[in-house]
Amino acid sequence: MKKRTELFIAGIAAWWLLWAGTGDVGLKRHTITGYAQGTDYTVTYYAADSLISKIAIDSILAVIDSSMSLYKPYSLITKINGSGKGLFQVDEHFDKVLTHSFAIYRDSKGVFDITVAPLVELWGFGVRKIAKFPDSTEVRQALACVGMDKIRRKGGRLEKRVPCVQLDMNGIAQGYSVDVLADYLEYKGIARYLVELGGELRVKGPKPDGTPMRIGIERPSIGGGMAAVDGVMEVQEGAVTTAGSYRKFLQDSERRVSHHIDPKTGYPFDTGIIAATIYAKNAVTADGYDNVIMAMPPDEAIAFVNQRKNLEVLVVYKDTSGVVRDTMSVGFKKLIVSY
């Protein structure tokens, strides 16, 4: 899979904060880095001996790519998208992401929707580039192929009920990939680790000296660039992901549009939110909900998250006068040690 890399929190420049200071000399730090799903990854863990290999990590990610990558012509999702309506046998990875996707789709009342692929392509954020933004007729035609009510999960199979439906799991599958790697580490008996893929991360601690993991926070600057690390959050265990509109966008002479597309209207969201950082127990949940938050006005986003357990958010947005501000959920404030 190839996915956005505009994340502003827990980036590679800041993740070293997690491992500063170790007290247990019996544990050594092991780090594996590589490239997968159109981005970089880092797997760091503490153990007495080396327990996993780069080959193993790359193999796991390759299997996930063969299931859900829109950029692999042999992938399962590519085959399903190129077929008409019918029943399709899916693999375990695909089925689990479907399950999570339907849950977030229902909870968000359709804001999160993995059938948004026709709109993503139409607006130029898919595999193919565009020469101009679509008009209202093109948007209306694409909308006829969008909606998770047009697909059904049936015991290890996917039913396409409308021939033109196409899936795009890039809004959740990278978080799922992080969880698969984290689960693999735990299967190998590793209890302290960081898994980072394209800025999406999951950690488990404490550090060998007994202190919680620390994650550096960066904020987008007013000009759309990246600011220096200006805050720190402590996480004993969980996942952190971010969605943002300030680095992945398209612009013509009149308009600048975000890659976050509303599956109900067919047009890019314009809520004023620049970036939304989610903390959750696992990365697939955080990754799915960070897209949902981008679709809401800031106050509504905070209220939405405060009503849900094991979900926290930091929102950076522009107010009506163009000033960059931030707001956060009650629980996120408890994770911050400096900001």
Buried (B, 14 or more C-beta within 10 A) or exposed (E): BBBBBBBBBBBBEBBEBBBEEBEEEEBBEBEBEEEBBBBBBBBBBBBEEEEBEEEBBBEBBBBBBBBBBBBBEEBBBBEBBEEEBEEBEBBEBBBBBBEBBBEBBEBBEBBBBBBBBBBBBBBBBBEEEEEEBBEEEBBEBBBEBBBBEBBBBEEEBBEBEBEBBBBBBBBBBBBBBBBBBBBBBEEEEBEBBBBBBBBBBBBBBBBBEEBBBBBBBBBBEEEBEBBEBEBBBBBEEBBBBBBBBBBBBBEEEEEEBBBBBBBBEBBBBBBBBBBBBBBBBBBBBBBBBBBBBBBBEBEEBBEBBBEBEEBBBBBBBBEEEEEBEBBBBEBBEEBBEEB
